[in-house]
Amino acid sequence: MYEKENFAIKKENIFAIPIIHYQLETAVIVHELLRDLKPDCIAVELPENMQDQLLTAAERLPDITVVEAKKNNHSIYYLVEPVDGIFEALRFGLENGIPTFCVDLDILDYPDHIDLLPDPYAIKRIGLEKYYLLCKDTFSKKQEDYKREIFQAHKLKELSLKYDKVVYIGGMAHIENVLKWVDKDFFGTQNHCLRDEIQLFTISDKTCREILANPGWFSQSFEKYRANPIVPPDRQQLLYDLYKESSEIYKKNTGNSFPSYNFKNIMKYVRNYSLLHNQLLPDLYQMIIAAKGCVDQNYAYETWALATYFPYLKNIDNLPEIELTPEQIWGNSKKIRFELKQKSEKANKFQLRKKDSNGATLYKPPSPFSMCSYPPEDLIVENFGNFLRKKGQQILIEENTRSIPFSTSLEEGIDSRETIRHWYEKKIFVKVKGKPPGNAGSVVIIFDEDKDLNQEKYPWCMTWIGEHNQESDMAFYGTSYRDKIVGPGISRCEYGGFMMTYPPRRLLDVWHDPNYEGCKTKAEVLLIAAIDYAIDPIIVYVASNPPRQIFKSIARRYGKKIVYFPIGQLSPLLLNKLRVFHVLDSHDKRNIADEYIF
């Protein structure tokens, strides 16, 4: 029968817990059930002839131990780590003084195989009972499996006669047969493989980061839960927390910003990547690839370093150390190479920054009455603005593109989708490009809306006029030019958002315009100004969230159209490059600015 509340399969005085090896969800369930059932004896699906070594390894947890069993110069390895239901059972028994036994048969050259199972995270959502009942009949068995099951049944029967309540923890593939064969009267004689040597090893930090079944981030969460078992760990929440914590380290180490839309892109990426591999949540490789693809190499490295950090490698009993590869433990692996961007130590050794005796920079900030921009950065921003103007046009052209039956011209090419959809008509459909809607008069890019008025991150609001007919007028909000002074009259700042409008020499002070007092945020001030000052009918708006409907109505009233482009679709590397700018005290500082800007 099934115990529904805790879900253990009960047979007389034996309670069996089906698990999936090295999975957080089943390790948590084993801990909870053992705590609730209060058994007199614990039995686990591990070789009986290695019981002493495995119990010693479990006693060392959360420190990592590798149990190596040799036979004829061939070794098999048991990786003893915290996040595994069987080793959690051994550990629980030792901590609570409960007799604990290994009851499996050690078979030489046991065949490797992988059972295709739904993502174990489903257990968190639907429960172990439903998951087990759906999966228990899908496992493939070999002759060696039946030998192991009969051996375990024999040992369980012996324990059930000696103890009042026996809890047995085993893999889902075997647990039902083991319980079925407990009723046998005769089990025959089966002998363990005679191993030449069984040894215990510890591993290095490098090996630990590579071979653990569960990254150290999840192991730490499980250890915290064991110490304070109130809320069980949730892998989905842990994944988000990992990315968030990594972003803080990334910002500290690189100086780059980390906008909130990066989280949205990463979580969407890992969801889709996981689904492609029939998983609900990603493995470590997929987690790192998502960080690398959605942000950059440095963020991927910080995510990997934090995810694989394991603080419990103490080796207080001085076990010998063994170097292992993922192939030796799991049979396969994937490699990731990090190409980190960093500043050259030699290039920065002789900086031209004067400092006082305390190491503080002596330079003064730019004067608010003569400040100007740094031309190389202006060029980058203008080129990007031109790209967005063309992109806005292209988006509207594609929106107005239609398909018509082929007659005399292929127009813009065959529309395969419409042709297949109308296959029954026996006609070919071609694309007809929409009418060009006009040019883009203004571009708005919002990196951060800075909605919190009590804690403004970007307090400096400014309007700049183009110096020549190749430059746009610009209004922006950013960090203060007094915060980071990098040279004589040279400050490093960061945009929260900016608006560009063309042609130049027309823009007034948008930040003190009484017509814009109804705007809720700085981003809305820039957008309404972009609509107001645009000569051409298209306004390109790049941000993490689309504008409010009222701004679209205002644009239509003036015969204009807002084209929204999600900022998450742009390269994070390019955005980080655009977001940083420098303010110079005067035009003469442009001759020396490159010595202080890097």
C-alpha positions in Angstrom: 0.0 0.0 0.0 1.0 3.7 -0.4 1.4 6.1 2.5 -0.1 9.2 0.8 0.8 11.9 3.3 4.5 11.2 3.2 4.5 8.8 0.3 6.4 5.8 1.3 5.5 2.4 0.0 4.5 0.3 3.0 4.8 -3.5 3.2 4.2 -4.8 6.7 6.9 -3.1 8.8 9.0 -1.9 5.8 8.6 1.6 4.5 10.2 2.1 1.1 11.1 5.5 -0.4 11.7 5.6 -4.1 14.3 8.2 -5.2 16.2 9.5 -8.2 19.9 9.5 -7.4 21.7 12.8 -6.9 18.5 14.9 -7.1 17.7 17.8 -4.7 14.0 17.1 -4.7 14.3 13.4 -3.5 17.1 14.3 -1.0 14.7 16.7 0.7 11.9 14.2 0.7 14.2 11.5 2.3 15.2 13.9 5.0 11.5 14.8 5.7 10.3 11.2 5.7 13.1 10.0 8.0 12.3 12.8 10.4 8.6 11.9 10.4 8.7 8.1 10.3 11.3 7.8 13.1 12.6 4.3 12.0 14.4 1.7 14.0 16.6 0.8 11.1 17.6 2.3 7.8 18.6 0.3 4.7 20.0 1.8 1.5 20.7 0.7 -2.1 24.5 0.6 -1.8 26.9 -2.4 -2.0 27.0 -4.3 1.3 30.7 -5.1 0.9 31.6 -1.4 1.0 29.4 -0.5 4.0 32.2 0.5 6.3 33.8 2.8 3.7 30.4 4.3 2.7 29.4 5.0 6.3 32.7 6.7 6.9 32.2 8.8 3.8 28.6 9.7 4.9 30.0 10.7 8.4 32.3 13.2 6.7 29.4 15.0 4.9 29.0 17.8 3.9 32.7 17.3 3.0 33.1 15.4 -0.3 34.4 11.9 -0.4 35.2 9.6 -3.3 35.0 5.8 -2.6 37.2 4.0 -5.1 36.7 0.2 -5.6 39.4 -1.6 -7.6 39.3 -4.9 -9.4 41.9 -6.0 -12.0 43.2 -2.4 -12.4 39.7 -1.2 -13.1 38.1 1.3 -10.7 34.5 2.3 -10.1 33.8 5.5 -8.1 31.1 6.4 -5.6 30.8 10.2 -5.3 29.5 10.9 -1.8 28.0 14.4 -1.7 25.2 16.1 0.3 22.5 16.3 -2.3 21.6 12.6 -2.7 18.7 10.7 -1.1 20.8 7.6 -0.3 23.7 9.4 1.3 21.3 11.7 3.1 19.7 8.5 4.6 23.2 7.2 5.8 24.0 10.6 7.2 20.6 10.9 9.0 21.0 7.5 10.5 24.6 8.2 11.8 23.5 11.6 13.3 20.6 10.1 15.1 22.1 6.8 16.3 19.9 4.7 14.0 21.3 1.4 12.8 22.1 1.9 9.1 22.9 -0.8 6.5 23.9 -1.1 2.9 21.9 -4.0 1.4 22.9 -4.1 -2.3 24.9 -6.6 -4.3 28.3 -5.6 -5.7 28.4 -6.8 -9.3 31.5 -6.7 -11.5 31.1 -4.8 -14.8 27.6 -3.7 -14.1 26.3 -2.3 -17.4 25.9 1.4 -17.7 22.5 2.7 -18.8 20.5 5.9 -18.5 16.8 5.9 -17.8 14.9 8.6 -19.7 12.8 10.3 -17.0 10.8 13.5 -16.7 12.7 16.4 -15.1 12.8 15.6 -11.3 11.8 19.2 -10.6 8.2 17.9 -11.5 8.3 16.2 -8.1 8.3 19.7 -6.5 5.1 20.5 -8.3 3.1 17.3 -8.5 4.5 15.3 -5.6 6.6 12.2 -5.4 3.6 9.8 -5.5 2.3 11.0 -8.9 5.7 11.1 -10.3 6.6 7.6 -9.2 3.3 6.1 -10.4 3.8 7.6 -13.8 7.4 6.4 -14.1 7.6 3.1 -12.4 6.7 0.9 -15.4 9.0 2.7 -17.9 12.4 1.3 -16.7 14.4 -1.2 -18.7 15.9 -4.1 -16.8 18.9 -6.5 -17.3 19.7 -9.8 -15.7 22.1 -8.0 -13.3 19.2 -5.9 -12.0 17.2 -8.9 -11.0 20.1 -10.3 -9.1 20.5 -7.1 -7.2 16.8 -6.8 -6.4 16.6 -10.4 -5.1 19.7 -9.8 -2.9 18.2 -6.6 -1.5 14.9 -8.3 -0.8 16.8 -11.0 1.1 18.6 -8.5 3.3 15.4 -6.5 3.9 13.6 -9.5 5.0 16.3 -10.3 7.6 16.2 -6.7 8.9 12.4 -6.7 9.1 12.5 -9.7 11.4 15.0 -8.0 13.6 13.6 -4.4 13.7 10.0 -3.1 14.2 10.2 -0.3 11.6 12.6 -0.5 8.7 12.9 2.4 6.2 14.4 1.4 2.8 15.7 4.0 0.3 16.3 2.8 -3.2 16.1 3.8 -6.9 12.7 4.0 -8.5 13.6 1.3 -11.0 14.1 -1.4 -8.4 12.0 -0.6 -5.3 8.8 -2.3 -6.3 10.4 -5.6 -7.3 12.5 -5.6 -4.1 9.3 -5.3 -2.0 7.6 -7.9 -4.1 10.4 -10.5 -3.6 10.6 -9.9 0.2 7.9 -12.6 0.4 10.1 -15.3 -1.2 10.9 -18.3 1.0 14.2 -19.0 -0.8 16.7 -16.5 -2.2 19.6 -18.6 -3.3 23.2 -17.8 -2.7 24.7 -14.7 -4.3 28.2 -13.4 -3.7 29.7 -10.0 -3.9 32.5 -9.2 -6.4 35.8 -9.6 -4.5 37.4 -6.2 -4.8 41.2 -5.9 -4.7 41.0 -2.6 -2.8 38.4 -0.1 -1.5 39.8 3.3 -0.6 38.5 6.7 0.5 39.8 10.0 -1.1 39.0 13.6 -1.0 39.1 16.0 -4.0 40.6 19.4 -4.8 38.5 22.6 -5.2 39.1 22.4 -9.0 37.8 18.8 -9.2 34.9 19.7 -6.9 33.8 22.4 -9.3 33.8 20.0 -12.2 32.4 16.7 -11.0 29.7 17.3 -8.5 26.3 16.1 -9.6 24.7 19.2 -8.0 26.5 22.6 -8.2 27.7 23.9 -4.8 25.1 26.6 -4.9 22.4 23.9 -4.5 24.4 22.0 -1.9 24.7 25.1 0.2 20.9 25.6 0.0 20.3 22.0 1.1 22.7 22.3 4.0 20.9 25.5 5.2 17.6 23.6 4.9 19.0 20.7 7.0 20.0 23.1 9.7 16.6 24.9 9.7 14.0 22.7 8.0 11.2 25.1 7.5 10.9 25.9 3.8 12.3 23.3 1.4 14.6 24.6 -1.3 13.1 25.3 -4.7 15.5 24.9 -7.6 13.7 27.4 -9.7 14.0 30.1 -7.0 17.6 29.1 -6.4 18.3 29.5 -10.1 17.0 33.1 -10.0 18.8 33.9 -6.8 22.0 32.6 -8.4 21.7 34.9 -11.4 20.8 37.8 -9.1 23.8 37.3 -6.8 26.1 36.8 -9.8 24.9 40.2 -11.2 26.0 42.0 -8.0 29.5 40.4 -8.2 29.6 41.2 -11.9 28.8 44.9 -11.3 31.4 45.1 -8.6 34.2 43.5 -10.6 33.6 45.1 -14.0 31.9 48.4 -13.2 29.2 47.6 -15.8 25.6 48.1 -15.1 23.2 45.1 -15.1 19.7 46.3 -16.2 16.7 44.3 -15.0 15.7 43.1 -18.6 18.8 40.9 -18.5 17.1 38.7 -15.9 14.0 38.5 -18.1 16.1 37.4 -21.1 18.1 34.9 -19.2 15.1 33.2 -17.6 13.4 33.0 -20.9 16.5 31.6 -22.5 17.0 28.9 -19.9 13.3 28.0 -20.1 13.4 27.5 -23.8 16.8 25.8 -23.7 15.6 23.4 -21.1 12.4 22.6 -23.0 14.5 21.7 -26.1 16.2 19.0 -24.0 12.9 17.8 -22.4 13.7 19.4 -19.1 11.9 21.9 -16.9 15.0 23.5 -15.5 18.6 23.8 -16.9 21.7 21.9 -15.9 24.9 23.8 -15.1 26.1 23.9 -18.7 22.8 25.4 -19.9 22.8 27.9 -17.0 26.3 29.2 -18.0 25.5 29.3 -21.7 22.4 31.4 -20.9 24.5 33.8 -18.9 27.1 34.0 -21.7 24.6 34.5 -24.5 22.3 37.0 -22.8 25.0 39.1 -21.1 28.7 38.5 -21.7 31.7 36.3 -20.9 32.5 38.0 -17.6 29.0 37.5 -16.3 29.0 33.8 -17.4 32.3 33.4 -15.5 30.9 35.0 -12.3 27.8 32.8 -12.6 29.9 29.6 -12.9 32.2 30.6 -10.1 29.3 31.3 -7.7 27.3 28.2 -8.8 30.2 25.8 -8.3 31.6 27.3 -5.1 31.6 24.6 -2.4 32.6 25.9 1.0 32.6 22.5 2.9 35.9 21.0 1.6 37.8 20.8 4.9 39.5 17.3 4.9 40.1 17.5 8.6 41.0 13.7 8.7 43.7 14.2 6.0 42.4 11.8 3.4 44.6 11.5 0.3 43.5 13.7 -2.6 42.5 12.3 -6.0 42.1 14.2 -9.3 39.1 13.0 -11.3 37.5 14.2 -14.5 33.7 14.3 -15.2 34.3 11.5 -17.8 35.5 9.2 -15.0 32.5 9.8 -12.9 29.6 10.4 -15.3 31.0 9.2 -18.7 30.6 12.5 -20.6 31.0 16.3 -20.2 30.9 19.6 -22.1 33.5 22.2 -21.9 33.1 26.0 -21.7 35.9 28.5 -22.3 35.7 31.9 -20.7 37.4 34.8 -22.6 37.3 37.4 -19.9 37.7 41.1 -20.6 40.0 42.9 -18.2 42.4 45.8 -18.1 46.1 45.3 -18.6 48.0 45.8 -15.4 51.1 47.1 -17.2 49.0 49.5 -19.3 47.5 51.0 -16.2 50.6 51.0 -14.1 51.6 54.5 -14.8 48.3 56.4 -14.8 48.4 60.1 -15.2 46.1 60.7 -12.1 47.5 62.9 -9.4 46.7 61.7 -5.9 47.3 63.1 -2.4 49.0 61.3 0.4 45.7 59.4 1.2 45.4 58.2 -2.4 42.5 60.5 -3.2 42.4 62.1 -6.7 43.2 65.8 -6.7 41.4 66.7 -9.9 38.4 69.1 -10.0 35.1 68.2 -11.8 34.2 70.0 -15.1 32.6 73.5 -14.8 28.9 73.4 -15.5 29.2 76.6 -17.6 31.8 75.3 -20.2 31.4 71.5 -20.2 31.4 69.5 -23.5 31.3 65.9 -24.7 34.1 63.6 -25.9 33.9 63.3 -29.7 34.8 59.6 -30.1 31.8 58.7 -27.8 29.6 61.2 -29.8 30.4 59.3 -32.9 29.4 55.9 -31.4 26.1 57.3 -30.1 25.3 59.0 -33.4 26.0 55.9 -35.5 23.8 53.9 -33.1 21.1 56.5 -33.4 21.2 56.2 -37.2 21.0 52.4 -36.9 17.9 52.7 -34.8 16.3 55.2 -37.2 16.7 52.7 -40.0 15.6 49.9 -37.7 12.4 51.8 -36.9 11.6 52.3 -40.6 12.3 48.6 -41.3 9.9 47.5 -38.5 7.1 49.5 -40.0 7.8 48.4 -43.5 7.6 44.7 -42.3 4.4 45.4 -40.5 2.9 46.8 -43.7 4.2 43.9 -45.8 1.4 41.8 -47.3 1.1 38.7 -49.4 -0.7 38.4 -52.8 -1.1 35.6 -55.3 1.7 35.5 -57.9 0.8 37.0 -61.3 3.6 38.7 -63.2 6.3 39.5 -60.7 8.0 37.8 -57.7 8.0 41.2 -55.9 10.0 40.7 -52.7 10.2 36.9 -53.0 7.9 33.9 -52.4 6.0 33.8 -49.1 6.5 30.2 -48.2 4.1 30.3 -45.2 1.2 31.8 -47.1 1.8 29.5 -50.0 1.6 26.4 -47.8 -1.4 27.8 -46.0 -3.2 28.2 -49.3 -1.9 25.0 -50.8 -5.4 23.8 -51.7 -5.8 26.8 -54.0 -2.8 25.7 -56.1 -1.4 29.2 -56.0 2.0 30.7 -55.2 2.0 33.8 -52.9 4.6 36.5 -53.0 5.5 39.3 -50.6 4.7 42.9 -51.4 6.7 45.4 -49.4 4.7 48.0 -47.5 4.9 51.7 -48.4 7.9 53.5 -46.7 6.3 55.3 -43.8 8.8 58.2 -43.6 12.0 58.8 -41.7 12.6 58.7 -37.9 12.8 62.1 -36.4 13.7 61.1 -32.8 15.2 58.2 -31.0 14.8 57.5 -27.2 16.9 54.9 -25.4 16.0 54.1 -21.8 18.5 51.9 -19.9 16.9 52.4 -16.5 13.6 54.2 -15.8 14.8 55.3 -12.3 11.3 55.3 -10.9 12.3 55.6 -7.3 12.2 59.3 -6.6 13.4 58.8 -3.0 16.6 57.1 -4.1 17.5 58.5 -7.5 20.3 56.7 -9.3 20.5 59.2 -12.1 19.9 62.7 -10.7 21.7 64.7 -13.3 19.3 65.9 -16.1 20.8 67.8 -19.0 20.0 69.1 -22.5 22.9 69.3 -25.0 22.8 71.0 -28.4 24.5 69.5 -31.4 27.8 71.2 -32.3 27.4 70.8 -36.1 24.9 69.5 -38.6 26.1 65.9 -38.2 25.1 65.8 -34.6 21.7 65.4 -33.0 20.4 67.5 -30.1 20.3 65.4 -27.0 18.5 65.4 -23.7 19.5 62.8 -21.1 19.5 61.9 -17.4 22.5 60.2 -15.8 24.9 59.9 -12.9 26.3 63.2 -11.6 29.4 64.6 -13.3 30.9 65.2 -9.8 30.9 61.5 -8.7 33.7 60.0 -10.8 36.5 62.4 -11.7 39.1 60.6 -13.8 41.3 63.5 -15.0 41.7 67.3 -14.9 38.2 68.5 -15.7 37.2 65.0 -17.0 34.4 63.0 -15.4 33.0 59.5 -16.1 29.2 59.3 -16.1 26.5 56.8 -17.0 23.3 57.3 -18.9 20.0 56.3 -17.3 18.4 57.2 -20.6 18.7 59.7 -23.5 16.7 61.2 -26.4 18.2 62.3 -29.7 16.4 64.5 -32.2 17.5 65.7 -35.7 18.2 68.2 -37.2 20.2 70.0 -34.4 20.0 73.4 -32.8 16.3 73.2 -31.9 16.1 71.6 -28.5 15.1 73.7 -25.5 15.5 72.7 -21.8 13.0 69.8 -21.7 13.6 69.2 -18.0 12.0 72.5 -17.0 9.3 72.7 -19.7 5.9 73.2 -18.0 4.2 71.3 -20.8 5.8 68.1 -19.5 4.9 68.4 -15.8 2.3 65.6 -16.1 5.0 63.0 -16.9 5.6 60.4 -14.1 9.2 59.5 -14.8 12.3 60.9 -16.5 11.8 58.4 -19.3 8.3 59.8 -20.0 9.8 63.3 -20.2 12.2 62.2 -22.9 9.5 60.4 -24.8 7.0 63.3 -24.9 9.9 65.6 -25.9 10.8 63.2 -28.7 7.3 63.4 -30.0 7.1 67.2 -29.6 10.4 68.0 -31.4 10.3 65.3 -34.1 10.0 66.7 -37.6 9.8 63.3 -39.2 6.8 61.0 -38.3 8.6 58.1 -36.6 9.8 58.0 -33.0 11.9 55.0 -32.1 11.5 54.0 -28.4 14.0 51.5 -27.0 13.3 50.3 -23.4 12.6 47.3 -21.3 8.9 48.2 -21.2 6.6 49.7 -23.9 5.3 53.2 -23.3 1.9 53.9 -21.8 -1.0 54.1 -24.3 -1.5 57.8 -23.7 1.8 58.6 -25.4 0.8 56.6 -28.5 -2.4 58.7 -28.6 -0.5 61.9 -28.3 1.8 60.8 -31.1 -1.2 60.0 -33.4 -2.7 63.4 -32.6 0.5 64.9 -34.1 0.5 62.5 -37.1 3.4 60.5 -35.7 4.0 56.9 -34.6 6.0 55.4 -31.8 7.9 52.3 -32.8 8.8 50.3 -29.6 11.9 48.1 -29.7 12.7 45.9 -26.7 16.2 46.8 -25.3 16.8 43.2 -24.4 17.1 42.4 -28.2 20.3 44.5 -28.4 23.8 43.3 -27.6 24.6 43.8 -23.9 28.2 44.5 -24.9 27.1 47.4 -27.2 24.7 48.7 -24.5 27.5 48.8 -21.9 29.7 50.6 -24.3 27.0 53.2 -25.1 25.9 53.7 -21.6 29.2 55.1 -20.3 30.2 58.6 -21.4 32.6 61.3 -20.3 32.1 65.0 -19.7 35.0 67.4 -20.3 35.5 70.8 -18.7 36.1 72.6 -22.0 37.1 72.0 -25.6 40.8 72.3 -24.9 40.5 69.1 -22.7 39.7 67.1 -25.8 43.4 67.2 -26.7 44.4 65.3 -23.5 41.2 63.3 -22.8 42.4 60.1 -24.4 45.2 59.9 -21.8 42.6 59.6 -19.0 39.8 57.7 -20.7 40.2 54.0 -21.2 
